[in-house]
Amino acid sequence: MYKNNEGYADPTACTAIDTAAKKEQEIEKLNHKVIQSFRLLVDLAGFEIVGRITLKHRKSGKIFR
């Protein structure tokens, strides 16, 4: 349970932070799946990845390098 500056329980902030954290975890998992799929596709096509792959999540704007 999160507490405010005065030390009282703050369930609203707790819910908001938990929701944001869950969304962030979902985006991280999706990014991982995309990279795995991309690596498999590249391998099946007979290529290899030489450099870094940079992705940007359209909704959140988060950049994965």
MMTF fields as JSON, N, C-alpha, C and O atoms, coordinates in Angstrom:
{
  "mmtfVersion": "1.0.0",
  "mmtfProducer": "UNKNOWN",
  "numBonds": 259,
  "numAtoms": 260,
  "numGroups": 65,
  "numChains": 1,
  "numModels": 1,
  "chainsPerModel": [1],
  "groupsPerChain": [65],
  "chainIdList": ["A"],
  "bondAtomList": [4, 2, 8, 6, 12, 10, 16, 14, 20, 18, 24, 22, 28, 26, 32, 30, 36, 34, 40, 38, 44, 42, 48, 46, 52, 50, 56, 54, 60, 58, 64, 62, 68, 66, 72, 70, 76, 74, 80, 78, 84, 82, 88, 86, 92, 90, 96, 94, 100, 98, 104, 102, 108, 106, 112, 110, 116, 114, 120, 118, 124, 122, 128, 126, 132, 130, 136, 134, 140, 138, 144, 142, 148, 146, 152, 150, 156, 154, 160, 158, 164, 162, 168, 166, 172, 170, 176, 174, 180, 178, 184, 182, 188, 186, 192, 190, 196, 194, 200, 198, 204, 202, 208, 206, 212, 210, 216, 214, 220, 218, 224, 222, 228, 226, 232, 230, 236, 234, 240, 238, 244, 242, 248, 246, 252, 250, 256, 254],
  "bondOrderList": [1, 1, 1, 1, 1, 1, 1, 1, 1, 1, 1, 1, 1, 1, 1, 1, 1, 1, 1, 1, 1, 1, 1, 1, 1, 1, 1, 1, 1, 1, 1, 1, 1, 1, 1, 1, 1, 1, 1, 1, 1, 1, 1, 1, 1, 1, 1, 1, 1, 1, 1, 1, 1, 1, 1, 1, 1, 1, 1, 1, 1, 1, 1, 1],
  "groupList": [{"groupName": "MET", "atomNameList": ["N", "CA", "C", "O"], "elementList": ["N", "C", "C", "O"], "formalChargeList": [0, 0, 0, 0], "bondAtomList": [1, 0, 2, 1, 3, 2], "bondOrderList": [1, 1, 2], "singleLetterCode": "M", "chemCompType": "L-PEPTIDE LINKING"}, {"groupName": "TYR", "atomNameList": ["N", "CA", "C", "O"], "elementList": ["N", "C", "C", "O"], "formalChargeList": [0, 0, 0, 0], "bondAtomList": [1, 0, 2, 1, 3, 2], "bondOrderList": [1, 1, 2], "singleLetterCode": "Y", "chemCompType": "L-PEPTIDE LINKING"}, {"groupName": "LYS", "atomNameList": ["N", "CA", "C", "O"], "elementList": ["N", "C", "C", "O"], "formalChargeList": [0, 0, 0, 0], "bondAtomList": [1, 0, 2, 1, 3, 2], "bondOrderList": [1, 1, 2], "singleLetterCode": "K", "chemCompType": "L-PEPTIDE LINKING"}, {"groupName": "ASN", "atomNameList": ["N", "CA", "C", "O"], "elementList": ["N", "C", "C", "O"], "formalChargeList": [0, 0, 0, 0], "bondAtomList": [1, 0, 2, 1, 3, 2], "bondOrderList": [1, 1, 2], "singleLetterCode": "N", "chemCompType": "L-PEPTIDE LINKING"}, {"groupName": "GLU", "atomNameList": ["N", "CA", "C", "O"], "elementList": ["N", "C", "C", "O"], "formalChargeList": [0, 0, 0, 0], "bondAtomList": [1, 0, 2, 1, 3, 2], "bondOrderList": [1, 1, 2], "singleLetterCode": "E", "chemCompType": "L-PEPTIDE LINKING"}, {"groupName": "GLY", "atomNameList": ["N", "CA", "C", "O"], "elementList": ["N", "C", "C", "O"], "formalChargeList": [0, 0, 0, 0], "bondAtomList": [1, 0, 2, 1, 3, 2], "bondOrderList": [1, 1, 2], "singleLetterCode": "G", "chemCompType": "PEPTIDE LINKING"}, {"groupName": "ALA", "atomNameList": ["N", "CA", "C", "O"], "elementList": ["N", "C", "C", "O"], "formalChargeList": [0, 0, 0, 0], "bondAtomList": [1, 0, 2, 1, 3, 2], "bondOrderList": [1, 1, 2], "singleLetterCode": "A", "chemCompType": "L-PEPTIDE LINKING"}, {"groupName": "ASP", "atomNameList": ["N", "CA", "C", "O"], "elementList": ["N", "C", "C", "O"], "formalChargeList": [0, 0, 0, 0], "bondAtomList": [1, 0, 2, 1, 3, 2], "bondOrderList": [1, 1, 2], "singleLetterCode": "D", "chemCompType": "L-PEPTIDE LINKING"}, {"groupName": "PRO", "atomNameList": ["N", "CA", "C", "O"], "elementList": ["N", "C", "C", "O"], "formalChargeList": [0, 0, 0, 0], "bondAtomList": [1, 0, 2, 1, 3, 2], "bondOrderList": [1, 1, 2], "singleLetterCode": "P", "chemCompType": "L-PEPTIDE LINKING"}, {"groupName": "THR", "atomNameList": ["N", "CA", "C", "O"], "elementList": ["N", "C", "C", "O"], "formalChargeList": [0, 0, 0, 0], "bondAtomList": [1, 0, 2, 1, 3, 2], "bondOrderList": [1, 1, 2], "singleLetterCode": "T", "chemCompType": "L-PEPTIDE LINKING"}, {"groupName": "CYS", "atomNameList": ["N", "CA", "C", "O"], "elementList": ["N", "C", "C", "O"], "formalChargeList": [0, 0, 0, 0], "bondAtomList": [1, 0, 2, 1, 3, 2], "bondOrderList": [1, 1, 2], "singleLetterCode": "C", "chemCompType": "L-PEPTIDE LINKING"}, {"groupName": "ILE", "atomNameList": ["N", "CA", "C", "O"], "elementList": ["N", "C", "C", "O"], "formalChargeList": [0, 0, 0, 0], "bondAtomList": [1, 0, 2, 1, 3, 2], "bondOrderList": [1, 1, 2], "singleLetterCode": "I", "chemCompType": "L-PEPTIDE LINKING"}, {"groupName": "GLN", "atomNameList": ["N", "CA", "C", "O"], "elementList": ["N", "C", "C", "O"], "formalChargeList": [0, 0, 0, 0], "bondAtomList": [1, 0, 2, 1, 3, 2], "bondOrderList": [1, 1, 2], "singleLetterCode": "Q", "chemCompType": "L-PEPTIDE LINKING"}, {"groupName": "LEU", "atomNameList": ["N", "CA", "C", "O"], "elementList": ["N", "C", "C", "O"], "formalChargeList": [0, 0, 0, 0], "bondAtomList": [1, 0, 2, 1, 3, 2], "bondOrderList": [1, 1, 2], "singleLetterCode": "L", "chemCompType": "L-PEPTIDE LINKING"}, {"groupName": "HIS", "atomNameList": ["N", "CA", "C", "O"], "elementList": ["N", "C", "C", "O"], "formalChargeList": [0, 0, 0, 0], "bondAtomList": [1, 0, 2, 1, 3, 2], "bondOrderList": [1, 1, 2], "singleLetterCode": "H", "chemCompType": "L-PEPTIDE LINKING"}, {"groupName": "VAL", "atomNameList": ["N", "CA", "C", "O"], "elementList": ["N", "C", "C", "O"], "formalChargeList": [0, 0, 0, 0], "bondAtomList": [1, 0, 2, 1, 3, 2], "bondOrderList": [1, 1, 2], "singleLetterCode": "V", "chemCompType": "L-PEPTIDE LINKING"}, {"groupName": "SER", "atomNameList": ["N", "CA", "C", "O"], "elementList": ["N", "C", "C", "O"], "formalChargeList": [0, 0, 0, 0], "bondAtomList": [1, 0, 2, 1, 3, 2], "bondOrderList": [1, 1, 2], "singleLetterCode": "S", "chemCompType": "L-PEPTIDE LINKING"}, {"groupName": "PHE", "atomNameList": ["N", "CA", "C", "O"], "elementList": ["N", "C", "C", "O"], "formalChargeList": [0, 0, 0, 0], "bondAtomList": [1, 0, 2, 1, 3, 2], "bondOrderList": [1, 1, 2], "singleLetterCode": "F", "chemCompType": "L-PEPTIDE LINKING"}, {"groupName": "ARG", "atomNameList": ["N", "CA", "C", "O"], "elementList": ["N", "C", "C", "O"], "formalChargeList": [0, 0, 0, 0], "bondAtomList": [1, 0, 2, 1, 3, 2], "bondOrderList": [1, 1, 2], "singleLetterCode": "R", "chemCompType": "L-PEPTIDE LINKING"}],
  "groupTypeList": [0, 1, 2, 3, 3, 4, 5, 1, 6, 7, 8, 9, 6, 10, 9, 6, 11, 7, 9, 6, 6, 2, 2, 4, 12, 4, 11, 4, 2, 13, 3, 14, 2, 15, 11, 12, 16, 17, 18, 13, 13, 15, 7, 13, 6, 5, 17, 4, 11, 15, 5, 18, 11, 9, 13, 2, 14, 18, 2, 16, 5, 2, 11, 17, 18],
  "groupIdList": [1, 2, 3, 4, 5, 6, 7, 8, 9, 10, 11, 12, 13, 14, 15, 16, 17, 18, 19, 20, 21, 22, 23, 24, 25, 26, 27, 28, 29, 30, 31, 32, 33, 34, 35, 36, 37, 38, 39, 40, 41, 42, 43, 44, 45, 46, 47, 48, 49, 50, 51, 52, 53, 54, 55, 56, 57, 58, 59, 60, 61, 62, 63, 64, 65],
  "secStructList": [7, 7, 5, 7, 6, 6, 1, 7, 5, 7, 2, 2, 2, 2, 2, 2, 2, 2, 2, 2, 2, 2, 2, 2, 2, 2, 2, 2, 2, 2, 2, 2, 2, 2, 2, 2, 2, 2, 2, 2, 2, 2, 2, 2, 6, 6, 7, 7, 7, 7, 1, 7, 7, 7, 3, 3, 7, 6, 6, 6, 7, 7, 3, 3, 7],
  "xCoordList": [0.852, 0.0, 0.899, 1.848, 0.571, 1.326, 0.797, -0.387, 1.69, 1.302, 1.684, 2.654, 0.898, 1.191, 2.283, 2.852, 2.577, 3.645, 3.392, 4.333, 2.142, 1.806, 1.781, 1.591, 1.973, 2.025, 0.712, 0.63, -0.326, -1.624, -1.694, -1.065, -2.466, -2.654, -3.307, -4.219, -2.827, -3.348, -3.723, -2.943, -4.929, -5.328, -5.476, -5.28, -5.814, -5.949, -4.603, -4.495, -3.581, -2.237, -1.736, -1.082, -2.043, -1.632, -2.22, -1.511, -3.504, -4.17, -3.579, -3.348, -3.333, -2.78, -1.378, -1.056, -0.558, 0.812, 0.814, 1.574, -0.034, -0.121, -0.599, -0.086, -1.582, -2.096, -1.015, -0.85, -0.287, 0.794, 1.89, 2.437, 2.208, 3.246, 2.819, 3.639, 1.546, 1.045, 1.099, 1.476, 0.728, 0.784, 2.219, 2.481, 3.145, 4.561, 5.061, 5.811, 4.65, 5.053, 4.49, 5.178, 3.245, 2.636, 3.406, 3.62, 3.819, 4.586, 5.946, 6.41, 6.579, 7.874, 7.738, 8.575, 6.688, 6.459, 6.204, 6.722, 5.412, 5.115, 6.38, 6.592, 7.22, 8.489, 9.346, 9.946, 9.407, 10.195, 9.677, 10.463, 8.367, 7.778, 8.074, 8.355, 8.015, 8.296, 9.743, 10.01, 10.668, 12.086, 12.331, 13.061, 11.731, 11.887, 11.368, 12.021, 10.206, 9.614, 10.489, 10.693, 11.003, 11.851, 13.127, 13.552, 13.741, 14.951, 14.679, 15.485, 13.557, 13.194, 12.978, 13.454, 12.269, 12.018, 13.321, 13.509, 14.203, 15.489, 16.299, 16.912, 16.301, 17.025, 16.438, 17.183, 15.123, 14.482, 14.76, 14.813, 14.937, 15.217, 16.696, 17.093, 17.514, 18.921, 19.796, 20.901, 19.307, 20.072, 20.46, 20.019, 21.284, 21.583, 21.529, 21.784, 21.196, 21.129, 22.542, 23.193, 23.009, 24.376, 24.402, 25.324, 23.405, 23.381, 22.221, 21.495, 22.071, 20.987, 19.661, 19.613, 18.606, 17.253, 16.603, 16.578, 16.084, 15.422, 13.941, 13.564, 13.11, 11.662, 11.066, 11.581, 9.961, 9.245, 7.791, 7.14, 7.285, 5.883, 5.034, 5.223, 4.117, 3.355, 2.518, 2.491, 1.831, 0.945, 1.701, 1.385, 2.699, 3.398, 4.58, 5.013, 5.091, 6.249, 7.566, 8.621, 7.503, 8.718, 9.599, 9.108, 10.906, 11.857, 12.656, 13.188, 12.733, 13.472, 14.703, 14.598, 15.87, 17.12, 17.811, 18.884],
  "yCoordList": [-1.178, 0.0, 1.242, 1.353, 2.141, 3.394, 4.395, 4.398, 5.235, 6.261, 7.632, 7.778, 8.632, 9.993, 10.61, 9.934, 11.886, 12.562, 12.611, 12.688, 12.565, 12.631, 11.257, 11.147, 10.206, 8.859, 8.098, 6.98, 8.701, 8.028, 7.163, 7.463, 6.09, 5.208, 5.993, 6.789, 5.756, 6.459, 5.43, 5.171, 4.838, 3.781, 4.269, 3.487, 5.534, 6.062, 6.076, 5.646, 6.567, 6.582, 5.159, 4.871, 4.285, 2.882, 2.26, 1.589, 2.476, 1.933, 2.51, 1.775, 3.806, 4.457, 3.948, 3.678, 3.817, 3.341, 1.886, 1.515, 1.059, -0.344, -0.501, -1.34, 0.306, 0.259, 0.654, 0.002, 1.706, 2.154, 1.098, 0.867, 0.465, -0.566, -1.776, -2.364, -2.152, -3.293, -2.993, -3.857, -1.78, -1.398, -1.436, -1.882, -0.97, -0.968, -2.4, -2.681, -3.304, -4.706, -5.337, -6.12, -5.008, -5.541, -5.084, -5.865, -3.821, -3.29, -3.984, -4.315, -4.204, -4.897, -6.319, -6.765, -7.031, -8.4, -8.41, -9.27, -7.466, -7.381, -7.096, -7.689, -6.198, -5.898, -7.155, -7.424, -7.919, -9.149, -10.138, -10.76, -10.273, -11.182, -10.727, -11.556, -9.435, -8.895, -9.184, -9.627, -8.934, -9.181, -10.665, -11.025, -11.536, -12.981, -13.389, -14.152, -12.887, -13.214, -12.71, -13.409, -11.5, -10.914, -11.732, -11.992, -12.14, -12.95, -14.285, -14.74, -14.909, -16.177, -15.992, -16.797, -14.945, -14.664, -14.427, -14.958, -13.649, -13.363, -14.648, -14.874, -15.486, -16.752, -17.681, -18.306, -17.772, -18.637, -18.167, -18.98, -16.865, -16.314, -16.453, -16.118, -16.948, -17.155, -15.935, -15.84, -15.008, -13.808, -13.829, -14.692, -12.875, -12.67, -11.185, -10.349, -10.874, -9.483, -9.057, -9.7, -7.962, -7.503, -6.319, -6.198, -5.46, -4.272, -4.305, -5.293, -3.202, -3.079, -2.845, -2.264, -3.297, -3.063, -2.062, -2.28, -0.979, 0.032, 0.03, 0.149, -0.107, -0.092, 1.029, 1.367, 1.608, 2.635, 2.213, 1.951, 2.147, 1.8, 3.019, 4.095, 2.855, 4.0, 4.678, 5.907, 3.896, 4.479, 5.204, 6.343, 4.529, 5.102, 5.993, 6.848, 5.78, 6.549, 6.029, 6.617, 4.915, 4.343, 3.741, 3.062, 3.995, 3.5, 2.364, 2.485, 1.261, 0.091, -0.03, -0.047, -0.112, -0.234, -1.516, -1.799],
  "zCoordList": [0.0, 0.0, 0.0, 0.777, -0.875, -0.967, 0.044, 0.382, 0.517, 1.481, 0.937, 0.193, 1.324, 0.878, 1.745, 2.601, 1.528, 2.261, 3.769, 4.559, 4.154, 5.577, 6.231, 7.443, 5.433, 5.976, 5.953, 6.463, 5.359, 5.287, 4.03, 3.015, 4.12, 2.969, 1.83, 2.053, 0.614, -0.563, -1.629, -2.544, -1.51, -2.45, -3.894, -4.824, -4.096, -5.451, -6.155, -7.304, -5.475, -6.05, -6.271, -7.273, -5.343, -5.453, -6.71, -7.461, -6.944, -8.123, -9.401, -10.361, -9.425, -10.613, -10.925, -12.082, -9.911, -10.122, -10.574, -11.468, -9.961, -10.354, -11.792, -12.532, -12.189, -13.564, -14.556, -15.586, -14.256, -15.139, -15.236, -16.315, -14.129, -14.114, -14.937, -15.642, -14.855, -15.63, -17.125, -17.917, -17.514, -18.922, -19.424, -20.541, -18.599, -18.958, -19.14, -20.075, -18.255, -18.359, -19.626, -20.282, -19.98, -21.2, -22.438, -23.365, -22.448, -23.574, -23.656, -24.747, -22.512, -22.482, -23.027, -23.811, -22.614, -23.096, -24.591, -25.304, -25.073, -26.498, -27.294, -28.352, -26.801, -27.458, -27.545, -28.586, -26.471, -26.459, -27.513, -28.228, -27.6, -28.583, -30.007, -30.872, -30.26, -31.59, -31.983, -33.1, -31.072, -31.358, -31.6, -32.524, -30.781, -30.989, -32.36, -33.073, -32.726, -34.023, -35.162, -36.154, -35.014, -36.043, -36.219, -37.345, -35.102, -35.177, -35.864, -36.675, -35.548, -36.184, -37.68, -38.481, -38.056, -39.468, -40.224, -41.318, -39.657, -40.282, -40.441, -41.484, -39.41, -39.453, -40.517, -41.272, -40.581, -41.574, -42.999, -43.922, -43.181, -44.508, -44.875, -45.992, -43.937, -44.224, -43.98, -44.515, -43.179, -42.858, -41.387, -40.628, -40.997, -39.593, -39.291, -40.158, -38.057, -37.625, -37.239, -36.415, -37.846, -37.621, -36.649, -35.843, -36.725, -35.878, -34.91, -34.8, -34.217, -33.248, -33.955, -35.039, -33.335, -33.825, -32.876, -31.664, -33.416, -32.599, -32.946, -34.111, -31.923, -32.099, -31.261, -30.195, -31.762, -31.012, -30.906, -31.917, -29.695, -29.472, -29.825, -29.257, -30.743, -31.247, -30.179, -30.104, -29.348, -28.343, -27.233, -26.891, -26.679, -25.52, -25.917, -25.144, -27.13, -27.568, -27.02, -27.258, -26.279, -25.692, -26.779, -27.681, -26.689, -27.666, -27.054, -25.95, -27.782, -27.354, -28.241, -29.468, -27.611, -28.358, -28.018, -28.55]
}
